[in-house]
Amino acid sequence: MEYELIIEELKEIEINSFRNLVNNVFDEFVGKDYSEEGNESFKEYTETKNVIIRFSEKNSKFYVAKQDKDIIGALEIKNNDHISLWFVNKKFHGKGIGRKLFEYYLEKLLHNNIEVKTITVNSSIYAEKIYEKIGFIKTNEMQEKNGIKYIPMEYRASTNVT
């Protein structure tokens, strides 16, 4: 890659940049598959106050990929084993940014001696093939809750994280 990529934990002062990236990518690639209710549910989840609550409670971990101090990738993990948000700026699709974010998270688990056997995600229709490329498998057919359509998937950690 011709640019310097930095992957690190999100800083509180970056929350607005994080959610702006998430919402912009969502609007372009995911929201079109959702009903109005689904779009509203998603936007409520990513409202600044709700992200700040999850950030402060520490049951979610937030990671970002940055180029030249701009956030180009965003990952939120809940309870160490569920991906709640995972988005990459359109200009960086297909460049391995999402995979690098995920690998960074897996390294954090190892470093902190946190054992996780299975990581789950409720994939959007758009992202299903992307998750499969990384090693996730579909565990059920498409579901819908609060207007949000998703495909339950999981990743089985190949290493014992102990």
Beta strands, then each sheet from edge to edge (+ up, - down):
strand 1: 5-9
strand 2: 60-67
strand 3: 70-78
strand 4: 82-88
strand 5: 118-123
strand 6: 137-138
strand 7: 143-145
strand 8: 148-156
sheet 1: 1+ 2- 3+ 4- 5- 8+ 6-
sheet 2: 1+ 2- 3+ 4- 5- 8+ 7-
end
